Amino acid sequence: MSILLTHTYYLFEDEKEQSIMRPYAPLGLLYISSYLNEHKVENHVYDSTFYSKQDQLRFIEEKQPKVIAIYTNLLTKINVIELVKLLKTEAIYGFPKIILGGPDITYNCENYLNTGADFLIIGEGEQTTLELYQAIINDTNTSEIHGIAYLENGEVAKTPARMRMKSLKELPLPNRAAIPVEKYLNAWKTHHGQSSMTVSTQRGCPYTCKWCSTAVYGQSYRRRPPDMVAAELKMLKETYNPDGIWFVDDVFTVSHKWLELFHEEVIKQDAIIPFECITRAERLNDHVLQLLKEAGCFRIWIGAESGSQKIIDAMDRRVDVDVVKTAIQKTNALGMESGTFIMVGYPGEDEQDINETIDYLKAANPTHFTITVAYPIKGTSLYNEIEDKITVQPEWDTSTDRQIDFKRTYSRKFYDFAVRRIVNEVNYNKEILKGKDKSLLASVKLKTKSLLAQTAMKLYK
């Protein structure tokens, strides 16, 4: 074996995910693997999700790959650093060349190179991985390869940025055969009664939300042809028969023309699989909602991030909160599930904004909502805005951006309790809306938790 593609997410070390059990395959690595296969490059994918670090190291010791390419993100960063240091100091692994890629690389080049990595891939990985691997194996000049970084005389050297792949027609389907897909399907089936798989149809996002990282695909919009996406769904249906699909795209309905053709193709090819997707409220209307439903959509996640227009505007979301509310309500009315995302603790957010978010969630009544306390990802507009207000900056190699804190309107504890208040208050409202079917005891517990959280908020203002 010459090149190993891997990551460092270990499901059984993640207590939170074990309670949720909604694992998904590493699509990015699988795209790179299929691209290498297409160019006759021997490669192997070690998907660590269902295995341990020790299993992974034993595999590396046995196979002795000459090059190891590791996917890196906020969640796996610390494990990646530990793995790189091991591979670079323990002779039993053969001292392979280490390539790192992923969204956390772009704005942390020096730090990652100083851990022992030989090369970093900045941006999309398929073409760069192929060229870099060939240069390493053939011992040719790597400085002419676009889109990489490395150390030269102790200093970071970056080559010119690689032009993004203009047409996603060039991408072969991800190499799902390289991983234990059945483990993912079984995990879903066992814990949720239904299995799920992921599909990607687009790269990049044309929007400018300040907290969102565009480190890999940039602020762009490129899309696979609808007939190719439908053909992939048909293949998945015949090969794996998943109960559902999660489209990982940032804004699934950004192009109404594309959606019209997708709707036509999945019906024509008998490729309908129930699916869920993410989109923006202003890219939905009655016709689009109907198209989604007919194409198999059972759940739409509609971004809002806040119920306060002041905070939405501060985020540069460029959407009206009432438009979001209406889109959620219309999704519910059509018999599809709705979901939304909420972020608290954004710069400038006060208690009135929290109250407006609660009112918005009650009125919109999404089937599901997720909530988090805002954190600044390096390289985003949000990070640039609050950089001089950072109050907690842990050591880089033992922490992630999630642990960075900054001066907010109130203390971090206030927003932690605000999360509890919102969750319990909104879920209490859901119980009330159930009417006679509601559990009185459950309602009382939710209301009590909400009031306790509200009291704690006052203590930490």
ZAMARGU-4260 file (C-alpha; in steps of 0.2 Angstrom, whole numbers, plus 5000, padded with zeros to 4 digits):
<rodrens>
0) 5000/5000/5000 | 5007/5017/4995 | 4994/5030/5002 | 4982/5028/5017 | 4967/5040/5019
5) 4961/5041/5037 | 4953/5052/5050 | 4953/5052/5069 | 4935/5051/5075 | 4932/5037/5086
10) 4914/5034/5090 | 4916/5025/5106 | 4926/5039/5114 | 4912/5051/5110 | 4900/5050/5125
15) 4888/5063/5117 | 4887/5054/5100 | 4885/5037/5109 | 4869/5044/5116 | 4863/5050/5099
20) 4870/5037/5088 | 4868/5046/5071 | 4885/5042/5063 | 4889/5046/5045 | 4903/5041/5033
25) 4918/5052/5029 | 4912/5058/5012 | 4927/5069/5009 | 4939/5055/5011 | 4928/5044/5000
30) 4928/5057/4986 | 4947/5058/4987 | 4948/5039/4986 | 4937/5037/4971 | 4947/5051/4962
35) 4963/5042/4966 | 4956/5025/4960 | 4951/5034/4944 | 4969/5039/4941 | 4975/5021/4945
40) 4983/5026/4962 | 4982/5012/4974 | 4975/5018/4991 | 4966/5012/5006 | 4953/5021/5017
45) 4954/5017/5036 | 4938/5023/5043 | 4941/5024/5062 | 4923/5028/5066 | 4919/5011/5073
50) 4937/5007/5079 | 4949/5012/5092 | 4965/5022/5090 | 4975/5006/5094 | 4966/4997/5080
55) 4971/5011/5068 | 4989/5011/5074 | 4990/4992/5072 | 4984/4993/5054 | 4997/5007/5050
60) 5011/4996/5058 | 5005/4981/5048 | 5003/4990/5031 | 5017/5003/5032 | 5010/5015/5020
65) 5023/5027/5012 | 5010/5042/5013 | 4996/5045/5026 | 4983/5058/5022 | 4972/5063/5037
70) 4956/5073/5037 | 4956/5086/5051 | 4941/5097/5058 | 4937/5105/5075 | 4930/5089/5082
75) 4945/5078/5078 | 4960/5091/5079 | 4967/5085/5096 | 4967/5067/5090 | 4975/5071/5074
80) 4989/5080/5083 | 4992/5065/5094 | 4992/5053/5079 | 5004/5064/5069 | 5017/5065/5084
85) 5016/5046/5086 | 5019/5043/5068 | 5033/5055/5067 | 5042/5048/5082 | 5039/5029/5083
90) 5050/5019/5070 | 5038/5005/5070 | 5026/5015/5058 | 5040/5017/5045 | 5040/5037/5046
95) 5027/5040/5033 | 5025/5057/5025 | 5010/5065/5033 | 4998/5075/5023 | 4984/5085/5033
100) 4968/5092/5025 | 4951/5099/5030 | 4943/5115/5036 | 4954/5118/5052 | 4970/5118/5041
105) 4968/5134/5031 | 4970/5147/5046 | 4982/5136/5057 | 4995/5131/5044 | 5010/5135/5056
110) 5003/5126/5071 | 4999/5110/5061 | 5016/5110/5052 | 5025/5112/5069 | 5016/5096/5075
115) 5026/5086/5062 | 5015/5086/5047 | 5025/5086/5031 | 5012/5095/5020 | 4995/5103/5021
120) 4982/5103/5008 | 4972/5120/5008 | 4955/5119/5000 | 4948/5105/4989 | 4957/5089/4991
125) 4955/5078/4976 | 4967/5085/4963 | 4980/5091/4976 | 4981/5074/4984 | 4984/5066/4968
130) 4998/5078/4962 | 5006/5079/4979 | 5006/5060/4981 | 5014/5058/4964 | 5027/5071/4968
135) 5031/5062/4985 | 5033/5045/4977 | 5043/5051/4962 | 5053/5062/4973 | 5050/5077/4962
140) 5048/5096/4966 | 5032/5099/4977 | 5034/5118/4976 | 5025/5119/4959 | 5009/5110/4966
145) 4996/5123/4969 | 4986/5123/4985 | 4998/5116/4998 | 5009/5122/5013 | 5025/5115/5020
150) 5040/5121/5031 | 5055/5127/5022 | 5070/5132/5033 | 5058/5133/5048 | 5046/5145/5039
155) 5029/5141/5032 | 5029/5141/5013 | 5013/5142/5003 | 5011/5138/4985 | 4998/5148/4975
160) 4980/5144/4978 | 4972/5130/4968 | 4958/5134/4956 | 4942/5126/4962 | 4935/5112/4951
165) 4924/5121/4940 | 4913/5106/4935 | 4908/5094/4948 | 4904/5082/4933 | 4923/5077/4935
170) 4920/5069/4952 | 4917/5051/4952 | 4905/5044/4965 | 4912/5043/4983 | 4921/5026/4986
175) 4908/5019/4999 | 4915/5001/4995 | 4931/5006/5005 | 4922/5007/5022 | 4910/4996/5032
180) 4894/5004/5027 | 4884/4991/5035 | 4891/4997/5052 | 4883/5014/5049 | 4866/5006/5043
185) 4866/4994/5058 | 4869/5008/5070 | 4855/5019/5064 | 4843/5004/5062 | 4847/4998/5080
190) 4845/5015/5088 | 4832/5023/5078 | 4823/5009/5068 | 4828/5017/5052 | 4845/5019/5042
195) 4852/5034/5035 | 4866/5039/5022 | 4873/5055/5016 | 4874/5063/4999 | 4883/5079/4993
200) 4876/5088/4978 | 4885/5105/4979 | 4901/5113/4985 | 4903/5131/4992 | 4890/5143/4998
205) 4886/5160/4991 | 4880/5168/5007 | 4891/5178/5020 | 4885/5173/5037 | 4899/5179/5049
210) 4901/5164/5060 | 4902/5151/5046 | 4918/5144/5039 | 4921/5143/5020 | 4939/5137/5022
215) 4938/5122/5010 | 4925/5126/4997 | 4925/5145/4998 | 4911/5157/4995 | 4905/5149/4979
220) 4891/5138/4971 | 4895/5123/4961 | 4882/5109/4958 | 4882/5091/4952 | 4870/5089/4938
225) 4853/5083/4944 | 4853/5067/4933 | 4869/5062/4941 | 4862/5065/4959 | 4847/5055/4954
230) 4858/5041/4947 | 4868/5040/4964 | 4851/5039/4974 | 4846/5025/4962 | 4862/5016/4965
235) 4861/5018/4984 | 4843/5012/4984 | 4848/4996/4974 | 4864/4993/4984 | 4861/4998/5002
240) 4842/5002/5003 | 4843/5015/5016 | 4828/5022/5024 | 4833/5040/5022 | 4846/5052/5015
245) 4854/5067/5023 | 4859/5080/5010 | 4874/5088/5017 | 4873/5104/5006 | 4873/5121/5014
250) 4858/5127/5005 | 4849/5113/4995 | 4836/5125/4987 | 4848/5139/4982 | 4844/5135/4963
255) 4825/5133/4959 | 4830/5128/4941 | 4841/5114/4948 | 4828/5108/4960 | 4815/5107/4946
260) 4826/5096/4936 | 4831/5085/4951 | 4812/5083/4955 | 4810/5077/4937 | 4825/5065/4937
265) 4821/5056/4954 | 4804/5052/4948 | 4809/5047/4930 | 4823/5036/4937 | 4813/5029/4951
270) 4826/5035/4963 | 4815/5043/4977 | 4822/5040/4994 | 4815/5049/5009 | 4827/5063/5013
275) 4831/5078/5024 | 4840/5094/5019 | 4845/5111/5025 | 4840/5127/5016 | 4836/5146/5019
280) 4819/5152/5021 | 4819/5165/5007 | 4824/5151/4995 | 4807/5142/4999 | 4790/5146/4992
285) 4774/5136/4990 | 4780/5128/4973 | 4797/5124/4980 | 4790/5115/4996 | 4778/5105/4985
290) 4793/5100/4973 | 4803/5094/4989 | 4788/5084/4996 | 4785/5075/4979 | 4804/5072/4977
295) 4804/5063/4994 | 4808/5076/5007 | 4802/5072/5024 | 4811/5085/5034 | 4818/5103/5030
300) 4830/5112/5041 | 4828/5130/5039 | 4841/5142/5046 | 4837/5156/5058 | 4850/5156/5071
305) 4840/5169/5082 | 4822/5175/5084 | 4829/5193/5085 | 4831/5203/5069 | 4844/5213/5077
310) 4855/5198/5080 | 4851/5190/5063 | 4857/5207/5055 | 4873/5207/5065 | 4876/5189/5059
315) 4874/5196/5041 | 4861/5182/5038 | 4851/5193/5026 | 4834/5186/5030 | 4818/5192/5039
320) 4814/5182/5055 | 4796/5182/5050 | 4800/5175/5033 | 4809/5161/5042 | 4794/5158/5054
325) 4782/5157/5039 | 4793/5145/5030 | 4793/5133/5045 | 4774/5135/5047 | 4771/5131/5029
330) 4783/5116/5030 | 4773/5109/5045 | 4756/5112/5036 | 4762/5102/5021 | 4765/5087/5032
335) 4784/5088/5032 | 4794/5089/5048 | 4803/5106/5051 | 4819/5110/5060 | 4829/5125/5064
340) 4845/5131/5072 | 4848/5143/5086 | 4864/5151/5092 | 4864/5161/5108 | 4878/5172/5115
345) 4882/5181/5099 | 4890/5198/5101 | 4878/5211/5107 | 4864/5199/5112 | 4854/5204/5127
350) 4840/5197/5137 | 4827/5205/5126 | 4835/5195/5111 | 4833/5179/5121 | 4815/5183/5124
355) 4812/5186/5106 | 4820/5170/5101 | 4808/5161/5113 | 4793/5169/5106 | 4799/5165/5088
360) 4801/5147/5092 | 4784/5146/5100 | 4776/5154/5085 | 4785/5145/5072 | 4784/5128/5081
365) 4797/5118/5072 | 4797/5099/5074 | 4815/5100/5080 | 4827/5113/5085 | 4845/5113/5090
370) 4854/5126/5100 | 4872/5131/5104 | 4882/5145/5112 | 4891/5155/5099 | 4910/5152/5097
375) 4922/5160/5085 | 4930/5149/5071 | 4947/5156/5066 | 4946/5164/5048 | 4928/5169/5050
380) 4922/5187/5051 | 4915/5183/5068 | 4933/5178/5074 | 4940/5194/5066 | 4927/5205/5075
385) 4930/5198/5092 | 4948/5194/5092 | 4953/5209/5103 | 4939/5204/5115 | 4945/5186/5118
390) 4945/5182/5136 | 4949/5163/5136 | 4962/5157/5123 | 4968/5139/5128 | 4984/5131/5122
395) 4981/5128/5103 | 4987/5109/5103 | 4976/5104/5117 | 4960/5113/5114 | 4948/5118/5099
400) 4940/5134/5094 | 4924/5129/5104 | 4934/5133/5120 | 4938/5150/5115 | 4928/5163/5124
405) 4926/5182/5122 | 4918/5197/5131 | 4899/5196/5128 | 4885/5206/5134 | 4883/5195/5149
410) 4894/5181/5156 | 4896/5164/5148 | 4886/5156/5162 | 4871/5167/5158 | 4871/5160/5140
415) 4873/5142/5146 | 4857/5145/5157 | 4849/5154/5143 | 4850/5138/5132 | 4842/5128/5146
420) 4828/5141/5148 | 4825/5141/5129 | 4824/5122/5127 | 4813/5120/5142 | 4801/5134/5139
425) 4799/5130/5120 | 4796/5111/5124 | 4784/5116/5138 | 4774/5126/5125 | 4774/5111/5113
430) 4767/5100/5127 | 4753/5114/5130 | 4749/5113/5111 | 4746/5095/5112 | 4731/5099/5123
435) 4722/5084/5131 | 4736/5072/5125 | 4750/5081/5135 | 4758/5074/5150 | 4754/5085/5165
440) 4769/5079/5175 | 4780/5082/5160 | 4773/5099/5157 | 4776/5104/5176 | 4794/5098/5175
445) 4798/5108/5159 | 4790/5124/5166 | 4800/5122/5183 | 4816/5119/5174 | 4813/5135/5163
450) 4809/5145/5178 | 4825/5139/5187 | 4836/5143/5172 | 4828/5160/5171 | 4832/5164/5189
455) 4850/5158/5186 | 4851/5169/5171 | 4848/5184/5182 | 4862/5179/5194 | 4875/5179/5180
460) 4870/5195/5171
</rodrens>
